[in-house]
């Protein structure tokens, strides 16, 4: 049983969601406004938050940003706004998934279970290592060359999925199905946007990749940087030239060939 928090201002929809989710075995708390939802999410510690964007006091996107500043609780955004820029924006702000109104209770329940399964199913997995990159699925931490890399939950899931298949090309369709739980497909741009953010945090670009390599029209693969060619540092031009040998001793021991003076 998951403990859910539903932040929704419409009382009829809020009541319908509570009944439907409770019928499917979840414990459900509610909040009718953005600030009340933020307070409940911080103080009650739910397993997942279902967050409406059209709230009366504070826009849900702003609530999401404030929540992400203090908590990594999974968030599914529920919204009537179905344009792609809006969806990309909420994903960038830290949402784990989104669902467009109107939606059925079965669909929401499936997405709740998918997010919780994705975040909690890999707790006993050994850390994944690709070159100097380490992905620890138990602690959900990533290090590169020994330094921590700060990722959003969705960026972590994307990287972990690729790290489980090092050197293999993974299609966008598979990423949408496995990471975004969209088996019927979705917007490839969503994958590309997250890959761009991930590259930036790994210190690379699409034009100069190190770990993330795009295979045109196919997908992307995660590989360790090529280390077969050793790195040769430029010559050190500041090194002084060797000191010429001291010839004083040799001169002292050489025979004296100077002609003797006549008295």
C-alpha positions in Angstrom: 0.0 0.0 0.0 1.3 3.4 -1.0 0.7 6.6 0.9 -0.4 9.2 -1.7 -1.0 13.0 -1.5 -3.5 14.4 -4.0 -3.2 18.2 -4.4 -6.3 19.2 -6.3 -8.6 22.2 -5.9 -11.7 20.8 -7.6 -13.7 19.1 -4.8 -15.6 16.7 -7.1 -12.5 15.6 -8.9 -10.5 15.4 -5.6 -13.2 13.2 -4.1 -13.4 10.9 -7.2 -9.6 10.5 -7.1 -9.6 9.6 -3.4 -12.3 7.0 -3.8 -10.7 5.4 -6.9 -7.2 5.3 -5.4 -8.4 4.0 -2.0 -10.4 1.3 -3.9 -7.1 0.2 -5.4 -5.5 -0.2 -2.0 -3.7 3.2 -1.5 -3.9 5.4 1.5 -4.8 8.9 0.3 -4.5 12.4 1.9 -5.6 15.5 0.1 -4.8 19.2 -0.1 -7.0 21.8 -1.9 -4.3 24.4 -2.6 -0.7 24.8 -3.6 0.7 25.9 -0.2 -1.4 23.4 1.7 -0.1 20.7 -0.6 3.5 21.9 -0.1 3.1 21.8 3.7 1.5 18.4 3.6 4.2 17.0 1.3 7.0 18.2 3.6 5.4 17.3 7.0 3.6 14.0 6.2 6.2 12.4 4.0 4.0 10.7 1.4 5.3 8.0 -1.0 4.1 10.0 -4.0 2.4 13.3 -4.8 -0.3 13.8 -7.5 -0.1 17.5 -8.2 -2.6 19.6 -10.2 -1.1 22.6 -12.0 -4.2 24.8 -12.0 -4.3 25.7 -8.3 -6.1 28.7 -6.9 -3.3 30.3 -4.8 0.0 29.2 -6.4 0.6 27.7 -9.8 1.4 24.0 -9.5 4.6 24.4 -11.5 5.9 26.8 -8.8 4.8 24.4 -6.1 6.8 21.7 -7.8 9.9 23.9 -7.9 9.5 24.8 -4.2 9.0 21.1 -3.3 12.0 20.0 -5.3 14.1 22.5 -3.2 13.4 20.5 0.0 12.3 17.0 -1.1 12.8 14.3 -3.7 9.4 12.7 -3.2 8.1 11.4 -6.5 5.6 13.7 -8.2 3.1 13.0 -11.0 1.7 16.2 -12.5 -2.0 16.1 -13.4 -2.9 18.8 -15.9 -5.3 19.9 -18.6 -2.4 21.6 -20.4 -1.4 19.2 -23.1 1.1 21.2 -25.1 4.6 19.8 -25.4 6.5 22.9 -24.1 4.5 22.8 -20.9 5.2 19.1 -20.4 9.0 19.6 -21.0 8.9 22.5 -18.5 7.4 20.4 -15.7 9.8 17.5 -16.4 12.7 20.0 -16.2 11.3 21.3 -12.9 11.6 17.8 -11.5 8.3 15.9 -12.2 8.7 12.2 -12.5 5.7 11.8 -14.8 2.6 13.7 -16.0 -0.9 12.7 -16.9 -3.3 14.9 -19.0 -6.9 15.5 -17.9 -9.4 13.9 -18.4 -7.9 10.6 -17.3 -9.3 7.4 -15.8 -8.5 6.1 -12.4 -7.0 2.9 -13.8 -4.5 5.0 -15.8 -3.5 7.1 -12.8 -3.1 4.0 -10.7 -0.9 2.4 -13.3 1.3 5.4 -13.5 1.6 5.6 -9.7 2.7 2.0 -9.5 5.1 2.4 -12.4 6.8 5.4 -10.8 7.1 3.7 -7.4 8.3 0.5 -9.0 10.9 2.3 -11.1 12.2 4.2 -8.1 12.2 1.3 -5.7 12.8 -1.9 -7.6 16.6 -1.7 -7.9 17.6 -1.3 -4.2 19.8 -4.4 -4.1 21.5 -4.0 -7.5 25.3 -3.6 -7.5 26.6 -0.3 -8.6 26.9 0.1 -12.3 30.3 1.1 -13.7 31.1 2.4 -17.1 34.7 3.8 -17.3 35.0 6.4 -14.5 31.3 6.7 -14.3 29.5 4.9 -11.3 25.7 4.7 -11.0 24.6 3.4 -7.5 21.0 2.4 -7.9 20.7 1.6 -4.1 21.6 5.1 -3.0 20.6 6.7 -6.3 23.9 8.5 -6.5 26.2 9.1 -9.5 29.9 9.8 -9.5 32.2 10.7 -12.4 35.9 10.6 -11.8 35.2 10.4 -8.1 33.1 13.6 -8.0 29.3 13.5 -7.3 26.9 14.3 -10.2 23.6 15.9 -9.2 20.8 14.5 -11.3 17.0 14.8 -11.2 15.1 11.5 -10.5 14.2 11.2 -14.2 17.8 11.9 -15.3 19.0 9.2 -12.9 16.5 6.7 -14.3 17.6 7.4 -17.8 21.3 7.1 -17.0 20.7 3.9 -15.0 18.8 2.3 -17.8 21.6 3.0 -20.3 24.3 1.9 -17.8 22.6 -1.5 -17.6 23.3 -1.9 -21.3 26.8 -0.5 -21.8 27.8 -0.3 -25.4 24.4 -1.2 -26.7 22.3 1.1 -28.8 19.0 1.8 -26.9 16.1 3.1 -29.0 14.0 6.1 -28.0 10.9 3.9 -28.1 12.5 1.6 -25.5 13.5 4.6 -23.3 10.0 6.0 -23.5 8.5 2.6 -22.6 11.0 1.7 -19.8 11.9 5.1 -18.3 8.8 7.1 -19.0 6.4 4.1 -18.8 4.8 5.1 -22.2 4.6 1.7 -24.1 2.4 3.2 -26.8 5.0 5.8 -27.7 5.4 9.5 -27.0 7.4 12.5 -28.0 11.0 11.7 -28.9 11.8 15.3 -28.0 11.2 14.4 -24.3 14.1 11.9 -24.6 16.3 14.3 -26.5 15.8 17.1 -24.0 16.7 14.8 -21.0 19.7 13.5 -22.9 20.9 17.1 -23.5 20.6 17.8 -19.7 22.4 14.6 -18.9 25.2 15.4 -21.3 25.7 18.8 -19.8 26.0 17.4 -16.3 28.5 14.8 -17.5 30.6 17.6 -19.0 30.1 16.8 -22.6 28.0 17.8 -25.7 26.4 16.0 -28.6 29.1 17.4 -30.8 31.9 16.2 -28.5 30.6 13.1 -26.7 32.5 11.1 -24.1 29.9 8.7 -22.6 26.6 9.4 -24.4 26.8 8.7 -28.1 23.8 9.2 -30.4 23.3 6.8 -33.3 21.3 8.7 -35.9 17.7 7.4 -36.5 18.4 4.5 -34.1 19.0 5.7 -30.5 21.7 6.3 -28.0 24.4 4.2 -26.3 26.5 4.7 -23.2 30.2 3.7 -23.5 33.4 4.4 -21.7 35.7 7.0 -23.3 38.4 5.5 -25.6 41.6 5.0 -23.6 43.5 2.9 -26.1 45.5 6.0 -27.2 47.6 7.2 -24.3 47.4 10.9 -23.6 50.8 12.6 -24.3 51.2 15.9 -22.5 52.9 18.7 -24.5 56.6 19.1 -24.0 57.7 21.2 -21.0 59.4 24.1 -22.6 60.4 25.5 -19.2 62.9 22.7 -18.5 66.4 24.2 -18.5 69.0 22.9 -20.8 71.6 20.6 -19.3 74.6 22.4 -17.7 77.7 22.0 -19.8 80.3 19.7 -18.2 82.9 21.4 -16.0 86.2 21.2 -17.9 88.4 22.8 -15.2 89.7 19.5 -13.8 90.5 18.3 -17.3 92.4 21.5 -18.1 94.4 21.2 -14.9 95.6 17.7 -15.7 96.5 18.3 -19.3 100.2 18.4 -20.2 101.7 21.8 -20.4 102.8 22.4 -24.0 103.9 26.0 -23.6 107.5 26.5 -24.9 110.0 27.2 -22.1 111.4 30.7 -21.8 115.1 31.2 -22.5 116.9 33.2 -19.8 
